[in-house]
Amino acid sequence: MPLVGRVFPMSLALLGLAFIACTLLVAGLPPLSGFVAKLSLLSALLHPTGLTPGTLAPAPPPQVWWLFGLLLVSGLGAMVSMARAGIRHFWSDAERPPRHVSVVEGLPVLALILACTWLTLRAEPVMRFTRATAATLHAPKAYVDAVLSTRPVPGPTRQVARGRHAP
C-alpha cells in the first residue's frame, strides 16, 4: 500500500525529525555540537599544543593519519547505519498502525536536541572550559599542591558530640 494519500500523524513526523537530528549529532555532521566536537578532535590531531609560537609543527606520524581517517569513517558508518535503522523503523512497515507520541514522551528528546543546539551556539566558552580541564588533567601538579596545602578542619570534639547526642 503506497503512502500517498495516507494520514501521517504529526507526532510521528516530529519523532522522525528528532531521529534525523540525533543521527546528525552522533555522526558528527553539521549543524549540531557533534560536528564541533569532531572538528576539535581533528584539529587537535593536526595541530598539537605545546609548540612555541613561530615554530613549525613536525609532520604528524602515521598513527595520527590513521586516527584521522577512522574518525571520518566512523561518522560515515554511523550515518549509514542510523539512516538504515530510521528508514526501517519510520517508513518500511506500512501495515502497522502509526505510533502516537505523547507530549511527555517527546519533551525530553526535544530538550536534549535544544541542549545540543545551545552547545553549538555557545561552543567557544564550552571549548575553553574543556581545554582548561584537559590542561589541568594533563599537568595535575597545581591541583595536587592546592589540595595538599589545605589546612585540615578539625572535627567535632567528643565533648561537643557528647553534649548534643548523649543519651
N, CA, C and O of each residue as an XYZ file, in Angstrom:
668
protein
N       0.850     -1.181      0.000
C       0.000      0.000      0.000
C       0.891      1.238      0.000
O       1.725      1.383      0.894
N       0.741      2.130     -0.972
C       1.589      3.319     -1.044
C       1.232      4.315      0.064
O       0.126      4.308      0.605
N       2.207      5.169      0.379
C       1.994      6.178      1.415
C       1.266      7.412      0.897
O       0.939      8.301      1.682
N       1.008      7.487     -0.385
C       0.340      8.640     -0.960
C      -1.103      8.663     -0.494
O      -1.828      7.677     -0.626
N      -1.506      9.788      0.046
C      -2.886      9.943      0.485
C      -3.162      9.407      1.878
O      -4.282      9.542      2.369
N      -2.177      8.805      2.529
C      -2.381      8.321      3.895
C      -2.160      9.449      4.889
O      -1.366     10.360      4.658
N      -2.876      9.367      5.990
C      -2.706     10.346      7.052
C      -1.392     10.032      7.772
O      -1.127      8.890      8.147
N      -0.594     11.054      7.952
C       0.702     10.910      8.612
C       0.637     11.698      9.917
O       0.589     12.928      9.884
N       0.633     11.026     11.057
C       0.474     11.748     12.321
C       1.627     12.722     12.583
O       2.785     12.438     12.278
N       1.281     13.859     13.147
C       2.265     14.894     13.441
C       3.308     14.390     14.443
O       4.485     14.736     14.344
N       2.875     13.574     15.403
C       3.821     13.065     16.398
C       4.875     12.184     15.752
O       6.036     12.208     16.161
N       4.488     11.409     14.753
C       5.449     10.562     14.058
C       6.404     11.403     13.211
O       7.588     11.086     13.098
N       5.886     12.467     12.623
C       6.748     13.364     11.851
C       7.777     14.035     12.760
O       8.949     14.132     12.399
N       7.348     14.498     13.938
C       8.282     15.118     14.876
C       9.290     14.112     15.413
O      10.456     14.445     15.622
N       8.843     12.891     15.634
C       9.752     11.846     16.088
C      10.793     11.534     15.002
O      11.962     11.306     15.311
N      10.376     11.525     13.767
C      11.310     11.304     12.658
C      12.323     12.427     12.536
O      13.503     12.174     12.294
N      11.873     13.677     12.701
C      12.799     14.807     12.654
C      13.782     14.765     13.824
O      14.957     15.097     13.664
N      13.303     14.361     14.988
C      14.202     14.217     16.143
C      15.227     13.125     15.882
O      16.390     13.258     16.262
N      14.800     12.050     15.235
C      15.725     10.969     14.902
C      16.783     11.455     13.921
O      17.954     11.098     14.049
N      16.389     12.260     12.951
C      17.351     12.812     11.991
C      18.351     13.712     12.713
O      19.551     13.645     12.446
N      17.865     14.552     13.623
C      18.766     15.430     14.379
C      19.749     14.610     15.217
O      20.933     14.941     15.289
N      19.263     13.554     15.841
C      20.151     12.687     16.639
C      21.150     11.958     15.752
O      22.290     11.735     16.159
N      20.739     11.590     14.560
C      21.641     10.944     13.617
C      22.763     11.895     13.220
O      23.928     11.500     13.181
N      22.418     13.148     12.924
C      23.432     14.148     12.588
C      24.371     14.386     13.756
O      25.574     14.569     13.569
N      23.817     14.382     14.961
C      24.621     14.608     16.159
C      25.612     13.481     16.382
O      26.790     13.735     16.633
N      25.155     12.239     16.296
C      26.021     11.084     16.533
C      27.068     10.952     15.426
O      28.213     10.592     15.701
N      26.695     11.235     14.201
C      27.630     11.111     13.081
C      28.639     12.253     13.040
O      29.642     12.163     12.332
N      28.388     13.325     13.789
C      29.319     14.449     13.806
C      29.219     15.328     12.582
O      30.218     15.878     12.118
N      28.006     15.460     12.057
C      27.789     16.319     10.895
C      27.179     17.646     11.345
O      26.515     17.702     12.381
N      27.400     18.717     10.572
C      26.822     19.999     10.958
C      25.306     19.943     10.863
O      24.799     19.146     10.074
N      24.583     20.700     11.578
C      24.927     21.895     12.331
C      24.970     21.671     13.844
O      24.991     22.654     14.585
N      24.985     20.463     14.328
C      24.890     20.249     15.777
C      26.263     20.113     16.427
O      27.291     20.137     15.750
N      26.262     19.971     17.746
C      27.500     20.011     18.526
C      28.421     18.832     18.267
O      29.614     18.929     18.557
N      27.929     17.736     17.741
C      28.808     16.622     17.393
C      29.834     17.036     16.344
O      30.964     16.547     16.351
N      29.444     17.935     15.445
C      30.357     18.450     14.422
C      31.452     19.292     15.058
O      32.618     19.181     14.679
N      31.092     20.127     16.016
C      32.079     20.966     16.698
C      33.083     20.082     17.439
O      34.286     20.343     17.418
N      32.579     19.037     18.092
C      33.468     18.124     18.812
C      34.400     17.389     17.853
O      35.595     17.271     18.123
N      33.869     16.897     16.744
C      34.701     16.174     15.785
C      35.721     17.113     15.149
O      36.873     16.728     14.950
N      35.315     18.327     14.830
C      36.236     19.304     14.255
C      37.346     19.636     15.246
O      38.500     19.803     14.853
N      37.004     19.730     16.520
C      38.003     19.999     17.552
C      38.993     18.836     17.668
O      40.195     19.061     17.805
N      38.501     17.608     17.615
C      39.392     16.441     17.656
C      40.320     16.408     16.454
O      41.522     16.183     16.601
N      39.775     16.630     15.276
C      40.593     16.591     14.059
C      41.627     17.707     14.064
O      42.763     17.497     13.639
N      41.254     18.881     14.536
C      42.189     19.996     14.586
C      43.281     19.743     15.617
O      44.434     20.110     15.392
N      42.938     19.118     16.749
C      43.953     18.792     17.756
C      44.916     17.725     17.243
O      46.087     17.717     17.621
N      44.439     16.834     16.394
C      45.329     15.820     15.819
C      46.366     16.448     14.896
O      47.533     16.057     14.907
N      45.938     17.425     14.094
C      46.838     18.009     13.112
C      47.685     19.145     13.671
O      48.768     19.418     13.153
N      47.206     19.815     14.725
C      47.922     20.947     15.312
C      48.067     20.729     16.810
O      47.298     21.293     17.588
N      49.034     19.923     17.228
C      49.172     19.656     18.669
C      49.600     20.905     19.424
O      50.282     21.772     18.878
N      49.192     20.987     20.694
C      49.563     22.127     21.530
C      50.945     21.884     22.114
O      51.499     20.790     22.003
N      51.487     22.907     22.730
C      52.792     22.784     23.359
C      53.924     23.261     22.466
O      55.091     23.156     22.846
N      53.609     23.778     21.298
C      54.643     24.310     20.423
C      54.868     25.776     20.752
O      53.924     26.494     21.081
N      56.091     26.214     20.666
C      56.367     27.627     20.890
C      55.889     28.409     19.675
O      55.933     27.899     18.556
N      55.431     29.648     19.882
C      54.927     30.441     18.749
C      56.016     30.644     17.691
O      57.179     30.873     18.022
N      55.637     30.560     16.463
C      56.548     30.737     15.349
C      57.274     29.467     14.932
O      58.008     29.466     13.944
N      57.073     28.380     15.684
C      57.715     27.112     15.357
C      56.792     26.307     14.456
O      55.587     26.225     14.691
N      57.375     25.716     13.427
C      56.577     24.865     12.552
C      56.335     23.528     13.233
O      57.226     22.967     13.871
N      55.129     23.035     13.089
C      54.797     21.735     13.676
C      55.440     20.641     12.835
O      55.453     20.732     11.607
N      55.974     19.604     13.484
C      56.533     18.494     12.693
C      55.406     17.737     11.986
O      54.237     17.829     12.361
N      55.788     17.005     10.975
C      54.793     16.214     10.242
C      54.184     15.180     11.185
O      54.906     14.513     11.926
N      52.857     15.043     11.160
C      52.225     14.068     12.057
C      52.650     12.643     11.714
O      52.838     12.312     10.544
N      52.802     11.800     12.741
C      53.161     10.404     12.477
C      52.007      9.655     11.813
O      50.878     10.145     11.805
N      52.274      8.486     11.262
C      51.223      7.727     10.565
C      50.032      7.374     11.462
O      48.908      7.272     10.971
N      50.256      7.187     12.762
C      49.145      6.862     13.662
C      48.110      7.987     13.697
O      46.910      7.738     13.813
N      48.592      9.224     13.594
C      47.673     10.371     13.584
C      46.785     10.305     12.355
O      45.583     10.551     12.446
N      47.362      9.976     11.205
C      46.562      9.899      9.982
C      45.567      8.742     10.042
O      44.453      8.849      9.530
N      45.973      7.634     10.672
C      45.038      6.519     10.835
C      43.857      6.929     11.705
O      42.707      6.646     11.369
N      44.138      7.596     12.822
C      43.061      8.045     13.703
C      42.181      9.075     13.010
O      40.960      9.063     13.166
N      42.802      9.965     12.247
C      42.059     10.964     11.470
C      41.075     10.273     10.528
O      39.897     10.627     10.473
N      41.577      9.282      9.788
C      40.723      8.543      8.858
C      39.631      7.755      9.570
O      38.489      7.711      9.114
N      39.991      7.130     10.699
C      38.990      6.364     11.449
C      37.874      7.257     11.992
O      36.713      6.848     12.025
N      38.220      8.469     12.414
C      37.185      9.396     12.881
C      36.209      9.747     11.757
O      34.999      9.813     11.971
N      36.746      9.969     10.566
C      35.872     10.298      9.433
C      35.041      9.097      8.999
O      33.852      9.234      8.709
N      35.659      7.932      8.953
C      34.938      6.727      8.544
C      33.877      6.346      9.584
O      32.805      5.860      9.224
N      34.169      6.564     10.860
C      33.172      6.249     11.891
C      31.944      7.127     11.751
O      30.827      6.664     11.984
N      32.124      8.381     11.376
C      30.973      9.257     11.130
C      30.148      8.764      9.956
O      28.918      8.777     10.005
N      30.824      8.327      8.899
C      30.115      7.780      7.739
C      29.370      6.506      8.120
O      28.214      6.319      7.742
N      30.036      5.632      8.870
C      29.386      4.393      9.306
C      28.182      4.647     10.186
O      27.150      3.991     10.042
N      28.311      5.607     11.106
C      27.178      5.952     11.974
C      26.025      6.510     11.155
O      24.865      6.183     11.405
N      26.339      7.344     10.188
C      25.287      7.948      9.357
C      24.555      6.888      8.537
O      23.325      6.893      8.476
N      25.291      5.991      7.915
C      24.668      4.952      7.087
C      23.825      4.010      7.936
O      22.688      3.700      7.580
N      24.380      3.555      9.057
C      23.632      2.589      9.880
C      22.396      3.211     10.509
O      21.346      2.572     10.575
N      22.508      4.443     10.967
C      21.335      5.081     11.579
C      20.296      5.465     10.528
O      19.098      5.438     10.808
N      20.739      5.821      9.329
C      19.786      6.111      8.263
C      19.013      4.849      7.888
O      17.804      4.897      7.661
N      19.712      3.731      7.825
C      19.021      2.464      7.529
C      18.039      2.101      8.628
O      16.928      1.653      8.343
N      18.437      2.292      9.884
C      17.530      1.996     11.000
C      16.321      2.919     10.975
O      15.202      2.486     11.250
N      16.539      4.188     10.649
C      15.426      5.126     10.569
C      14.461      4.784      9.445
O      13.245      4.857      9.621
N      15.002      4.411      8.292
C      14.139      4.024      7.167
C      13.342      2.782      7.533
O      12.144      2.701      7.259
N      14.012      1.813      8.154
C      13.322      0.578      8.530
C      12.226      0.851      9.563
O      11.150      0.255      9.504
N      12.498      1.740     10.493
C      11.540      1.982     11.570
C      10.400      2.915     11.155
O       9.242      2.670     11.492
N      10.724      3.978     10.428
C       9.715      5.000     10.142
C       8.990      4.808      8.816
O       7.865      5.286      8.671
N       9.596      4.122      7.837
C       8.997      4.103      6.508
C       8.612      2.730      5.991
O       7.735      2.640      5.132
N       9.216      1.670      6.465
C       9.029      0.393      5.779
C       7.774     -0.364      6.173
O       7.214     -1.071      5.335
N       7.317     -0.251      7.378
C       6.184     -1.056      7.830
C       4.882     -0.281      7.656
O       4.397      0.353      8.593
N       4.325     -0.338      6.461
C       3.093      0.403      6.173
C       1.863     -0.304      6.740
O       0.818      0.326      6.906
N       1.966     -1.587      7.036
C       0.819     -2.345      7.553
C       0.545     -2.019      9.023
O      -0.596     -2.103      9.477
N       1.575     -1.654      9.752
C       1.442     -1.384     11.175
C       0.827     -0.001     11.382
O       1.192      0.940     10.678
N      -0.092      0.139     12.326
C      -0.647      1.478     12.580
C       0.434      2.397     13.149
O       1.289      1.949     13.913
N       0.400      3.674     12.780
C       1.445      4.589     13.252
C       1.357      4.794     14.772
O       0.275      4.819     15.358
N       2.524      4.938     15.373
C       2.577      5.176     16.816
C       2.222      6.626     17.107
O       2.500      7.522     16.310
N       1.615      6.837     18.243
C       1.322      8.195     18.688
C       2.213      8.497     19.884
O       2.266      7.728     20.844
N       2.904      9.614     19.815
C       3.832     10.011     20.866
C       3.184     11.125     21.664
O       2.732     12.123     21.104
N       3.142     10.946     22.986
C       2.556     11.991     23.828
C       3.593     13.085     24.067
O       4.784     12.908     23.810
N       3.110     14.207     24.560
C       3.979     15.346     24.832
C       5.014     14.982     25.898
O       6.167     15.407     25.811
N       4.617     14.214     26.883
C       5.531     13.819     27.958
C       6.674     12.970     27.405
O       7.788     13.039     27.924
N       6.431     12.187     26.386
C       7.474     11.364     25.780
C       8.377     12.181     24.856
O       9.560     11.874     24.714
N       7.829     13.207     24.235
C       8.599     13.991     23.277
C       9.408     15.114     23.881
O      10.414     15.524     23.302
N       8.996     15.626     25.039
C       9.698     16.758     25.640
C      11.150     16.455     26.017
O      12.008     17.298     25.757
N      11.474     15.311     26.610
C      12.895     15.063     26.913
C      13.778     15.011     25.670
O      14.910     15.493     25.690
N      13.269     14.436     24.604
C      14.045     14.372     23.362
C      14.251     15.781     22.818
O      15.353     16.137     22.401
N      13.201     16.572     22.822
C      13.303     17.953     22.354
C      14.261     18.744     23.230
O      15.051     19.538     22.720
N      14.204     18.537     24.541
C      15.111     19.251     25.452
C      16.566     18.899     25.165
O      17.426     19.780     25.176
N      16.854     17.620     24.906
C      18.229     17.225     24.605
C      18.707     17.795     23.267
O      19.865     18.195     23.144
N      17.842     17.833     22.288
C      18.228     18.403     20.991
C      18.452     19.906     21.131
O      19.380     20.452     20.534
N      17.612     20.575     21.912
C      17.824     22.007     22.159
C      19.110     22.253     22.936
O      19.802     23.239     22.684
N      19.444     21.370     23.880
C      20.705     21.498     24.620
C      21.895     21.343     23.680
O      22.888     22.059     23.811
N      21.802     20.422     22.743
C      22.881     20.242     21.763
C      22.994     21.453     20.843
O      24.097     21.845     20.461
N      21.867     22.039     20.492
C      21.878     23.252     19.675
C      22.503     24.397     20.457
O      23.280     25.175     19.903
N      22.170     24.506     21.745
C      22.758     25.536     22.591
C      24.274     25.332     22.693
O      25.033     26.301     22.654
N      24.717     24.075     22.822
C      26.156     23.799     22.867
C      26.842     24.221     21.570
O      27.995     24.651     21.590
N      26.150     24.102     20.463
C      26.719     24.529     19.192
C      26.847     26.043     19.142
O      27.870     26.574     18.708
N      25.811     26.731     19.585
C      25.829     28.191     19.549
C      26.806     28.776     20.568
O      27.376     29.841     20.329
N      27.005     28.118     21.669
C      27.907     28.584     22.730
C      29.160     27.713     22.779
O      29.629     27.366     23.863
N      29.696     27.364     21.638
C      30.818     26.426     21.582
C      32.102     27.014     22.153
O      32.886     26.283     22.758
N      32.340     28.309     21.980
C      33.608     28.874     22.437
C      33.802     28.760     23.949
O      34.852     28.276     24.371
N      32.847     29.178     24.791
C      33.066     29.025     26.231
C      33.168     27.563     26.664
O      33.926     27.236     27.577
N      32.418     26.699     26.019
C      32.474     25.277     26.358
C      33.844     24.711     25.979
O      34.426     23.945     26.747
N      34.358     25.073     24.822
C      35.669     24.591     24.390
C      36.779     25.156     25.279
O      37.746     24.455     25.578
N      36.647     26.420     25.704
C      37.624     26.986     26.640
C      37.652     26.195     27.940
O      38.721     25.886     28.467
N      36.473     25.870     28.450
C      36.382     25.095     29.687
C      36.983     23.705     29.517
O      37.723     23.241     30.385
N      36.674     23.039     28.411
C      37.202     21.686     28.218
C      38.714     21.698     27.992
O      39.407     20.774     28.418
N      39.231     22.732     27.328
C      40.689     22.833     27.162
C      41.370     23.057     28.509
O      42.406     22.452     28.789
N      40.794     23.925     29.346
C      41.373     24.164     30.667
C      41.313     22.901     31.516
O      42.253     22.605     32.253
N      40.220     22.157     31.420
C      40.108     20.899     32.157
C      41.146     19.899     31.674
O      41.778     19.221     32.484
N      41.327     19.800     30.371
C      42.325     18.875     29.826
C      43.735     19.279     30.247
O      44.562     18.419     30.552
N      44.012     20.578     30.265
C      45.337     21.037     30.695
C      45.569     20.704     32.165
O      46.672     20.314     32.546
N      44.546     20.855     32.983
C      44.674     20.532     34.405
C      44.867     19.037     34.604
O      45.658     18.626     35.453
N      44.163     18.226     33.843
C      44.333     16.778     33.948
C      45.688     16.324     33.424
O      46.258     15.347     33.909
N      46.196     17.040     32.434
C      47.492     16.676     31.851
C      48.643     17.047     32.787
O      49.649     16.340     32.838
N      48.502     18.142     33.523
C      49.535     18.594     34.466
C      48.870     18.860     35.817
O      48.551     20.009     36.123
N      48.656     17.833     36.624
C      47.870     17.995     37.855
C      48.646     18.561     39.049
O      48.113     18.594     40.158
N      49.884     19.003     38.851
C      50.701     19.455     39.976
C      50.040     20.602     40.738
O      50.038     20.583     41.969
N      49.489     21.583     40.061
C      48.860     22.720     40.747
C      47.678     22.257     41.597
O      47.493     22.741     42.714
N      46.890     21.337     41.086
C      45.752     20.816     41.834
C      46.209     20.021     43.052
O      45.665     20.182     44.144
N      47.201     19.169     42.862
C      47.714     18.354     43.970
C      48.305     19.256     45.049
O      48.073     19.033     46.237
N      49.070     20.276     44.645
C      49.637     21.212     45.619
C      48.549     21.959     46.377
O      48.664     22.168     47.585
N      47.499     22.361     45.680
C      46.406     23.078     46.347
C      45.696     22.187     47.356
O      45.331     22.648     48.437
N      45.498     20.928     47.022
C      44.824     20.016     47.936
C      45.708     19.707     49.143
O      45.235     19.702     50.280
N      46.976     19.453     48.894
C      47.871     19.085     49.990
C      48.219     20.259     50.894
O      48.570     20.053     52.056
N      48.129     21.486     50.390
C      48.445     22.650     51.224
C      47.251     23.141     52.044
O      47.404     24.043     52.868
N      46.100     22.580     51.836
C      44.914     22.989     52.584
C      45.020     22.493     54.014
O      45.357     21.336     54.263
N      44.727     23.382     54.945
C      44.771     23.006     56.359
C      43.519     22.209     56.684
O      42.419     22.577     56.275
N      43.688     21.109     57.426
C      42.505     20.317     57.779
C      41.606     21.060     58.757
O      42.088     21.790     59.624
N      40.329     20.875     58.618
C      39.337     21.469     59.516
C      39.093     20.470     60.628
O      38.746     19.321     60.357
N      39.271     20.887     61.889
C      39.054     19.926     62.974
C      37.595     19.511     63.061
O      36.687     20.314     62.848
N      37.395     18.260     63.373
C      36.050     17.737     63.529
C      35.501     18.072     64.904
O      36.202     18.662     65.726
N      34.277     17.708     65.157
C      33.699     17.984     66.470
C      34.433     17.180     67.543
O      34.820     16.032     67.322
N      34.612     17.791     68.683
C      35.277     17.087     69.779
C      34.302     16.149     70.449
O      33.092     16.235     70.244
N      34.834     15.264     71.239
C      33.964     14.306     71.928
C      33.025     15.013     72.885
O      31.877     14.608     73.066
N      33.528     16.074     73.494
C      32.706     16.793     74.455
C      31.489     17.422     73.772
O      30.370     17.318     74.273
N      31.711     18.069     72.637
C      30.601     18.696     71.901
C      29.663     17.612     71.401
O      28.443     17.748     71.490
N      30.229     16.545     70.881
C      29.403     15.477     70.344
C      28.620     14.812     71.469
O      27.452     14.469     71.283
N      29.242     14.622     72.636
C      28.558     14.003     73.763
C      27.429     14.906     74.267
O      26.358     14.429     74.642
N      27.686     16.221     74.268
C      26.674     17.152     74.768
C      25.434     17.201     73.887
O      24.322     17.384     74.382
N      25.623     17.041     72.606
C      24.472     17.131     71.693
C      23.755     15.808     71.522
O      22.530     15.774     71.409
N      24.500     14.727     71.504
C      23.899     13.446     71.155
C      23.923     12.436     72.297
O      23.633     11.257     72.091
N      24.266     12.892     73.502
C      24.358     11.947     74.622
C      22.981     11.473     75.027
O      22.029     12.253     74.998
N      22.850     10.194     75.411
C      21.532      9.702     75.826
C      21.140     10.187     77.205
O      20.058      9.856     77.691
